[in-house]
Amino acid sequence: MDQSLLDSLRVVALPTKTNFRGINLREVALFKGEYGWAEFSPFLEYKDAECAPWLACAIEAATQPRPHLFRSNVKVNGTIPALNGAAEITKIVELFPGVSSFKIKVGENLELDLARIQQVRSLRPDSAIRVDVNGAWSVDEATSFLQSAGEIEYIEQPCATVEELRELKKRTDVKIVGDEILRKAVDPFALDLNGAVDILMLKVQPLGGINRTHALINHHKLPVVVSSALESAIGIDYGLVLAGSIEKLEYGCGLATGFLLSQDVAHLPIKDGQMAISSPEPDFAGLEVSAERFEWWKNRIMRTAELL
């Protein structure tokens, strides 16, 4: 890793509007290269080996020219965390003006999951509903949910393994999306997803950058959705670049998660259900971490760089 990238390092802590994935404060590292600012933000619990593709992506973003774009504005979905209060759900839904679909986190309690879905449906009756399970269910649990949930556009990672997804696919006509099955694989190119997954969920950091993600698209030859990993505006914008560089993009993308942050380094607005690629310049005022946390991130980057 070039020393000049490390010399430009800034680390920020971004508070969230609600508990999301157990997170109330999202720390991210940013550095700048010839082609702009880049983000490195694997979650704190990740070991160095799992962080390696995230760093490869950040280095690519800082040092490589942007790919050819087929669009400069990307259709996005709203994202609803595993909330249960009607007032809180309403407040989150209102963060996403003009979107035509919502992805709802489910998987912990069937009754509460169904109530959450119904609340979103009542607020946005014309919006498609997607659900994200993060691999939490057995095949039988996923089947039971789908029989109770009404019309679902797609179900994301309902079960943990390819074998379970393949069995579930025999039982349902609802499209199945693969997320963790791809991005946590030791070798995502070696996966046989035939008969198991209808759509690939693509997150640019954990998949190692735009170039590698395009290689995965070409290899698996499945429809795709681009999503995010609760990144700052810098990481989100690079996800928008990925989405813009994919010629055939049928589904709205999960790239509006910045609206779940109460502070960010830049503002990326939603207009008519779409977000624009913008190469934002970060504003660090009041967001930078302590010297101790800065050193923690710097050391993490240096350790991870040795694995590339």
C-alpha positions as CSV (number, residue, x, y, z in Angstrom):
1,M,0.0,0.0,0.0
2,D,1.4,3.4,-1.0
3,Q,2.5,5.5,2.0
4,S,0.8,8.6,0.5
5,L,-2.6,6.9,1.0
6,L,-1.8,6.2,4.6
7,D,-0.6,9.8,5.1
8,S,-4.0,11.1,4.0
9,L,-5.9,8.8,6.5
10,R,-8.8,10.3,8.4
11,V,-11.1,8.2,10.7
12,V,-14.6,9.3,11.6
13,A,-17.4,8.0,13.9
14,L,-20.9,8.4,12.5
15,P,-23.9,8.1,14.8
16,T,-27.0,6.2,13.6
17,K,-30.6,7.3,13.9
18,T,-31.6,3.9,15.2
19,N,-29.9,0.6,16.1
20,F,-28.9,-1.0,12.9
21,R,-27.1,-4.4,12.9
22,G,-26.4,-3.7,16.6
23,I,-24.6,-0.5,15.7
24,N,-25.2,2.9,17.1
25,L,-21.9,4.5,16.0
26,R,-20.3,3.6,12.7
27,E,-16.5,4.1,12.5
28,V,-15.0,4.3,9.0
29,A,-11.5,5.1,7.7
30,L,-11.1,7.4,4.6
31,F,-8.0,8.1,2.6
32,K,-7.3,10.0,-0.6
33,G,-5.5,9.1,-3.8
34,E,-5.1,10.3,-7.4
35,Y,-8.8,9.5,-8.2
36,G,-10.3,10.9,-5.0
37,W,-11.4,9.8,-1.5
38,A,-11.9,6.1,-0.7
39,E,-13.4,4.2,2.2
40,F,-12.2,1.3,4.2
41,S,-14.9,0.3,6.7
42,P,-15.1,-3.4,7.6
43,F,-17.1,-3.9,10.8
44,L,-15.1,-3.8,14.0
45,E,-15.4,-7.5,14.7
46,Y,-14.0,-8.7,11.4
47,K,-10.6,-10.4,11.4
48,D,-7.8,-9.1,9.2
49,A,-8.3,-11.8,6.5
50,E,-12.0,-10.8,6.0
51,C,-10.9,-7.1,5.8
52,A,-8.6,-7.7,2.9
53,P,-11.1,-7.3,0.1
54,W,-12.4,-4.2,1.7
55,L,-9.0,-2.7,1.6
56,A,-8.4,-3.8,-2.0
57,C,-11.6,-2.0,-2.9
58,A,-10.5,1.2,-1.1
59,I,-7.1,1.2,-2.8
60,E,-8.8,0.7,-6.2
61,A,-11.2,3.6,-5.5
62,A,-8.3,5.9,-4.6
63,T,-5.8,4.9,-7.3
64,Q,-7.8,3.7,-10.4
65,P,-9.9,5.6,-12.9
66,R,-13.7,5.2,-12.7
67,P,-15.3,2.6,-15.1
68,H,-17.5,3.4,-18.0
69,L,-21.0,4.4,-16.7
70,F,-24.3,3.4,-18.3
71,R,-26.2,5.8,-15.9
72,S,-25.4,8.7,-13.6
73,N,-28.5,8.3,-11.4
74,V,-29.4,5.0,-9.7
75,K,-32.8,3.9,-8.5
76,V,-32.7,2.9,-4.8
77,N,-34.8,1.2,-2.2
78,G,-35.6,2.2,1.3
79,T,-34.1,0.1,4.2
80,I,-36.1,-0.8,7.3
81,P,-34.1,-2.1,10.3
82,A,-35.6,-4.7,12.7
83,L,-37.8,-2.0,14.4
84,N,-41.1,-2.8,16.1
85,G,-42.8,0.5,17.1
86,A,-45.2,1.9,14.5
87,A,-44.1,5.5,15.1
88,E,-40.4,4.6,14.7
89,I,-41.1,2.6,11.5
90,T,-43.1,5.5,10.1
91,K,-40.2,7.9,10.8
92,I,-37.8,5.6,9.0
93,V,-40.1,5.1,6.0
94,E,-40.4,8.9,5.6
95,L,-36.6,9.1,5.1
96,F,-36.9,7.5,1.7
97,P,-39.0,9.8,-0.6
98,G,-40.1,8.5,-4.0
99,V,-38.7,5.0,-3.7
100,S,-40.8,2.2,-5.1
101,S,-39.4,-0.7,-2.9
102,F,-38.5,-1.3,0.7
103,K,-36.1,-3.9,2.1
104,I,-37.2,-5.0,5.5
105,K,-34.9,-6.8,8.0
106,V,-36.6,-9.9,9.4
107,G,-35.6,-13.2,11.0
108,E,-35.8,-12.9,14.8
109,N,-39.6,-13.1,15.5
110,L,-42.2,-14.1,13.0
111,E,-45.1,-12.2,14.6
112,L,-43.0,-9.0,14.8
113,D,-41.6,-9.5,11.3
114,L,-45.1,-9.8,9.8
115,A,-46.3,-6.7,11.8
116,R,-43.3,-4.7,10.5
117,I,-44.1,-5.7,6.9
118,Q,-47.7,-4.8,7.3
119,Q,-46.8,-1.4,8.8
120,V,-44.6,-0.5,5.8
121,R,-47.3,-1.8,3.4
122,S,-49.9,0.5,5.1
123,L,-47.6,3.5,4.7
124,R,-46.5,2.8,1.1
125,P,-49.1,0.5,-0.4
126,D,-47.7,0.8,-3.9
127,S,-44.1,-0.1,-2.9
128,A,-42.7,-3.6,-3.5
129,I,-41.5,-5.4,-0.3
130,R,-38.2,-7.2,-0.1
131,V,-37.0,-9.0,3.0
132,D,-33.5,-9.7,4.3
133,V,-32.9,-12.6,6.7
134,N,-29.1,-12.7,6.9
135,G,-29.2,-16.5,6.7
136,A,-31.0,-16.9,10.0
137,W,-33.7,-19.5,9.0
138,S,-34.0,-23.2,8.2
139,V,-35.7,-24.2,5.0
140,D,-38.9,-25.0,6.9
141,E,-38.9,-21.6,8.7
142,A,-38.4,-19.7,5.4
143,T,-41.2,-21.7,3.8
144,S,-43.5,-20.9,6.7
145,F,-42.7,-17.2,6.5
146,L,-43.3,-17.0,2.8
147,Q,-46.7,-18.7,3.1
148,S,-47.7,-16.0,5.6
149,A,-46.1,-12.8,4.3
150,G,-48.1,-12.0,1.2
151,E,-46.5,-10.7,-1.9
152,I,-42.7,-10.5,-1.6
153,E,-40.5,-9.2,-4.5
154,Y,-37.5,-11.2,-3.2
155,I,-36.1,-12.8,-0.1
156,E,-32.5,-12.1,0.6
157,Q,-30.3,-14.9,2.1
158,P,-33.1,-16.7,3.9
159,C,-30.9,-19.7,4.7
160,A,-27.1,-19.9,5.3
161,T,-26.0,-22.6,2.8
162,V,-26.3,-23.3,-0.9
163,E,-27.9,-26.6,-0.2
164,E,-30.6,-25.1,1.9
165,L,-31.3,-22.3,-0.7
166,R,-31.5,-25.0,-3.4
167,E,-34.1,-26.9,-1.3
168,L,-36.1,-23.7,-0.6
169,K,-36.1,-22.8,-4.2
170,K,-38.0,-26.1,-4.9
171,R,-40.7,-25.0,-2.5
172,T,-41.3,-21.4,-3.6
173,D,-41.7,-19.1,-6.6
174,V,-40.4,-16.1,-4.7
175,K,-37.0,-15.0,-6.0
176,I,-34.0,-15.8,-3.8
177,V,-31.1,-13.4,-3.5
178,G,-27.7,-14.5,-2.4
179,D,-25.6,-12.2,-0.2
180,E,-23.5,-13.7,2.5
181,I,-23.2,-16.9,0.4
182,L,-21.2,-14.9,-2.1
183,R,-19.3,-12.2,-0.1
184,K,-18.2,-14.5,2.7
185,A,-17.1,-17.4,0.5
186,V,-13.5,-18.3,0.5
187,D,-13.7,-18.4,-3.3
188,P,-16.9,-16.8,-4.7
189,F,-15.9,-17.9,-8.2
190,A,-16.0,-21.6,-7.1
191,L,-19.6,-21.5,-5.9
192,D,-22.2,-23.4,-7.9
193,L,-25.4,-21.3,-7.5
194,N,-27.4,-23.1,-10.1
195,G,-30.9,-23.9,-8.8
196,A,-30.2,-22.0,-5.5
197,V,-30.1,-18.3,-6.2
198,D,-32.0,-16.1,-8.7
199,I,-30.3,-12.8,-8.0
200,L,-26.8,-11.8,-6.7
201,M,-26.5,-9.1,-4.0
202,L,-23.3,-7.1,-4.7
203,K,-21.5,-5.0,-2.0
204,V,-18.5,-3.4,-3.5
205,Q,-16.2,-3.3,-0.5
206,P,-16.5,-6.9,0.8
207,L,-16.3,-8.2,-2.8
208,G,-13.0,-6.4,-3.4
209,G,-13.8,-3.6,-5.7
210,I,-15.5,-2.8,-9.0
211,N,-13.2,-4.8,-11.2
212,R,-13.5,-8.0,-9.2
213,T,-17.3,-7.5,-8.8
214,H,-17.6,-7.3,-12.6
215,A,-15.6,-10.5,-12.9
216,L,-18.1,-12.2,-10.5
217,I,-21.1,-10.8,-12.5
218,N,-19.6,-12.2,-15.7
219,H,-18.8,-15.5,-14.1
220,H,-22.2,-16.2,-12.4
221,K,-24.4,-14.7,-15.2
222,L,-27.3,-13.8,-12.9
223,P,-29.3,-10.6,-12.4
224,V,-27.9,-8.3,-9.7
225,V,-28.7,-5.8,-7.1
226,V,-26.1,-3.4,-5.7
227,S,-26.3,-2.8,-1.9
228,S,-24.2,-1.2,0.8
229,A,-22.6,-2.1,4.2
230,L,-23.8,1.0,6.2
231,E,-21.0,3.1,4.7
232,S,-20.4,6.8,4.8
233,A,-21.2,8.9,1.8
234,I,-17.8,8.1,0.3
235,G,-18.4,4.4,0.3
236,I,-22.0,4.8,-0.8
237,D,-20.8,6.9,-3.8
238,Y,-18.4,4.2,-4.9
239,G,-21.3,1.7,-4.6
240,L,-23.3,4.1,-6.9
241,V,-20.4,4.0,-9.3
242,L,-20.6,0.2,-9.4
243,A,-24.3,0.3,-10.0
244,G,-23.8,2.9,-12.7
245,S,-21.2,0.7,-14.4
246,I,-23.5,-2.4,-14.7
247,E,-25.3,-2.4,-18.1
248,K,-28.4,-4.3,-17.1
249,L,-29.7,-3.3,-13.7
250,E,-33.3,-4.4,-13.2
251,Y,-33.8,-3.7,-9.5
252,G,-33.6,-0.7,-7.3
253,C,-30.4,-0.8,-5.2
254,G,-29.8,-0.7,-1.5
255,L,-27.6,2.3,-1.5
256,A,-29.7,4.7,0.6
257,T,-28.5,3.4,4.0
258,G,-26.8,6.8,4.6
259,F,-30.2,8.1,5.6
260,L,-30.0,5.8,8.7
261,L,-27.0,7.9,9.9
262,S,-27.7,11.0,11.9
263,Q,-24.4,12.5,10.7
264,D,-22.3,11.9,7.7
265,V,-19.3,13.3,5.9
266,A,-21.5,14.4,3.0
267,H,-25.1,14.4,2.0
268,L,-26.3,12.3,-1.0
269,P,-29.9,13.2,-1.5
270,I,-32.7,11.0,-2.9
271,K,-34.6,12.6,-5.7
272,D,-37.6,10.9,-7.3
273,G,-36.4,7.6,-5.8
274,Q,-32.9,7.9,-7.3
275,M,-29.4,8.9,-6.1
276,A,-26.8,10.6,-8.2
277,I,-23.1,9.7,-8.6
278,S,-21.4,12.8,-7.3
279,S,-17.8,12.2,-6.0
280,P,-18.5,14.1,-2.8
281,E,-15.8,15.9,-0.8
282,P,-15.9,14.9,2.8
283,D,-16.5,17.3,5.7
284,F,-14.8,16.0,8.8
285,A,-16.0,18.7,11.2
286,G,-16.9,17.2,14.6
287,L,-16.7,13.6,13.4
288,E,-13.1,12.5,13.8
289,V,-12.2,9.9,16.4
290,S,-9.8,10.0,19.3
291,A,-6.1,9.5,18.7
292,E,-6.4,6.0,20.2
293,R,-9.1,5.0,17.7
294,F,-7.1,6.5,14.9
295,E,-4.1,4.4,15.7
296,W,-6.3,1.3,16.0
297,W,-7.6,1.9,12.4
298,K,-4.1,2.8,11.1
299,N,-2.7,-0.4,12.5
300,R,-5.6,-2.4,11.2
301,I,-4.9,-1.1,7.7
302,M,-1.2,-1.8,7.9
303,R,-1.8,-5.4,9.0
304,T,-4.5,-5.9,6.3
305,A,-2.2,-4.5,3.6
306,E,0.3,-7.2,4.3
307,L,-2.3,-9.8,3.2
308,L,-2.9,-8.2,-0.2
